[in-house]
């Protein structure tokens, strides 16, 4: 069974999600998207001082880049990929999110704070 056989909606939605993820990724990688990071944008000024905003944006941007890339692969191969690719896609996105959370709470914290 192909991936297209398991879809209930139009293919353009997958492409739109990929473009949205890529746009968010570029915004974060440019260092201007800290307001998109849940938890950081609502943190107090004192709490924000504990994190390196540039590193935080870079880590989140790289993670979103992987999600965007996987979404584009999903969209481009929707007619040829097996249906089991959806499970692989979900596992990669989940693992990517876990890695981003770990890196944000370790690498992105300022030393001595």
C-alpha positions in Angstrom: 0.0 0.0 0.0 1.3 3.4 -0.9 1.3 6.5 1.3 -1.2 8.3 -0.9 -3.7 5.5 -0.2 -3.8 6.4 3.5 -4.5 10.1 2.9 -7.8 11.7 3.5 -7.1 15.2 2.3 -5.4 17.0 -0.6 -1.6 16.7 -1.1 -1.2 20.5 -1.3 -1.8 20.6 2.5 1.4 18.5 3.1 3.3 20.9 0.9 1.8 23.9 2.7 2.9 22.5 6.1 6.4 22.0 4.7 6.6 25.6 3.5 5.3 26.8 6.9 7.9 24.7 8.7 10.7 26.0 6.4 9.6 29.6 6.9 9.6 29.2 10.7 13.0 27.5 10.5 14.4 30.4 8.5 13.0 32.9 10.9 14.5 31.1 13.9 17.9 30.5 12.2 18.1 34.3 11.5 17.7 34.9 15.2 14.5 36.9 15.0 12.0 34.2 16.0 12.5 33.9 19.7 8.9 35.0 20.1 7.8 31.7 18.5 9.4 29.5 21.1 6.8 28.4 23.6 7.8 29.0 27.2 10.6 31.4 26.3 8.2 34.1 24.9 6.2 34.0 28.1 9.1 33.8 30.5 10.0 36.6 32.8 13.0 38.8 32.1 14.9 37.1 34.9 14.2 33.7 33.5 15.1 34.8 29.9 18.5 35.9 31.2 19.4 32.3 32.0 19.3 31.4 28.3 21.4 32.4 25.3 18.8 33.6 22.9 20.9 33.2 19.8 21.8 29.5 20.6 18.2 28.9 21.5 17.0 30.2 18.2 19.7 28.2 16.4 18.8 24.9 18.1 15.1 25.4 17.4 15.8 26.5 13.8 17.9 23.4 13.1 15.2 21.2 14.6 12.5 22.8 12.5 14.8 22.4 9.4 14.8 18.7 9.9 11.0 18.6 10.3 10.6 20.8 7.1 13.0 18.5 5.2 11.1 15.4 6.3 7.8 17.0 5.4 9.1 17.9 1.9 10.3 14.3 1.5 6.9 13.1 2.6 5.2 15.4 0.1 7.5 14.7 -2.8 7.3 10.9 -2.4 3.7 10.6 -1.5 2.9 8.5 -4.6 5.9 6.2 -4.3 6.6 5.8 -0.6 5.1 2.9 1.3 2.4 3.7 3.9 4.9 2.7 6.7 6.9 5.8 6.0 4.2 7.8 8.0 5.4 5.9 11.1 9.0 6.7 10.3 8.1 10.3 9.8 6.3 10.4 13.1 9.2 8.7 14.9 11.8 11.2 13.4 9.7 14.2 14.3 9.2 12.9 17.9 12.9 12.2 18.3 13.8 15.6 16.9 11.5 17.3 19.3 13.1 15.4 22.2 16.6 16.3 21.1 15.5 20.0 20.8 14.1 20.0 24.3 17.3 18.4 25.7 19.6 20.8 23.9 17.5 23.8 24.8 17.8 22.9 28.5 21.5 22.1 28.4 23.5 23.8 25.6 21.4 26.9 25.4 21.7 27.8 29.2 24.2 30.4 30.0 27.1 29.2 32.2 26.9 30.2 35.8 23.1 31.0 35.8 
